[in-house]
Amino acid sequence: ASAVLGGGEGPPVHLIALDTGPRTYLAVVGPDDPHCGTLLADAARTLALCWRLEQSERARRRIESAEEYSREAVLHLLMVGSVPAAQRIAGALRPALPAMVQMYVIECPHARRREIARRIDHEAGGGAWIVPCPVRPNHVLALVPPEPGAGVGAGVGVGAAAVGGDPPRGGPAPLDLLIVRLVPECRVGVSAAVALRDTPTAYEQAIHALAVARNAPERRAGFGGDVDVTVLAGPEGYVWASELLAPCLRYAPARRADPGPQELLGTLGSWLSFGGAASRHLKIHRNTLAARMRHLDELLGVEVSRSLAAQSAAWLALRLHTAPQAAAARAQAPPGHTATLDAVLGTPAAGTWARAQLRPLEQAGPTAGLETIRTWLRADARLPAAATALGISLPGARKRLTRAEDALGRSLLTAPSAKYELWLAMRALGSL
């Protein structure tokens, strides 16, 4: 439909309806030419096509963004243990989540995340659950069915990472090898195969493997160990964890909008894993995160936000408190029984665990060994203070910790960090 407005003073106004929806018109002022209407009608068809393409592109971006947020929600549910809810959402989005998974953490240029995610999906045959990391803009996370022969992880522990080689001749190339071949800028860390409910364990394992992959010529590494922290979870451990977290568990918020106990514990766990980046993980403002951490300091009676000793204790308490057998163990404890962290770390099993944690550092030599890590831990894992205590430059201290990462097969400088386990191991052996 078209019309010419005017008839008084001034040039006419040509008004042509574009076929793109209601009340969308092309309006042209002048000229007063009999052929103008035909020319504008032809132009309107081209403009209408361009308009529809632009609207389609906007809709595509909205759908893509909505799917990313939905996939991120599934990952978040898995990370907090809500496996049935995650499976229901994943079943609608596709692909369904497998019962056993491996986590791939792919470090790549931020601008290429979506392109790399599409490549991974293609190479995995559509069977991977791929999520751009909500915390780190240069990470892509992929949950995939285990590769044939993948080691099976257990518990909530971590161990050494192993750099992978090429597959046997004639066999299919593993997904991590395909990724680094297709995108040379990538570094890939791969977890052991774990049950879907242990997705948080798989993520930590993959992060530790990624720390090794950064310095490996193959640019990829798989998690190769299994040192289970639940060896610290005897009856004493469960009682101690419950006592440490009791002020938070009993907390009743003054206002309905304030975070309750579970939300505060979730904040604590996220902060211990990601530090200040927990605000992105929790989707809250950084000032809100800081306020919650101050509140947790007051509730727990220790400076979790500042002291590595308090952080390590809180980290272990959260692990023990959420263990499947924790409730039954607490119920069997004698009334009035109390426990201390030293009692938890003083058992023979804890000593064995601690020596296994520190053995790679004993074999690593002086520049990446126990003394470097001990000094770093005594400085509350703050690199500038550790460099000063060691009498070396800041880059020199960073290089030593990077070597320690390679020796341990664990991440130290990037969260989630193994600093809590190392602090607990040294405390158990009286080395701090």
Salt bridges, closest charged atoms under 4 A:
ASP42 OD1 - ARG45 NH2 2.23
GLU54 OE2 - ARG58 NH2 2.51
GLU57 OE2 - ARG60 NH2 2.56
GLU57 OE2 - ARG61 NH1 3.30
GLU64 OE2 - ARG60 NH1 3.43
GLU64 OE1 - ARG114 NH1 2.72
GLU67 OE2 - ARG71 NE 3.13
GLU68 OE2 - ARG114 NE 2.89
GLU72 OE2 - LYS283 NZ 2.26
GLU107 OE2 - HIS139 NE2 3.25
GLU107 OE2 - ARG214 NH2 2.93
GLU115 OE2 - ARG112 NH2 2.77
GLU115 OE2 - ARG119 NH2 3.49
ASP166 OD1 - ARG220 NH2 3.99
ASP176 OD2 - ARG220 NH1 3.13
GLU185 OE2 - ARG112 NH1 2.60
GLU204 OE2 - ARG319 NH2 2.21
GLU236 OE2 - HIS337 NE2 2.93
ASP258 OD1 - ARG255 NH2 2.87
GLU263 OE2 - ARG292 NH2 2.98
ASP342 OD1 - ARG427 NH2 2.95
GLU371 OE1 - ARG374 NH1 2.69
ASP380 OD2 - ARG382 NH1 3.38
GLU421 OE2 - ARG410 NH2 3.00
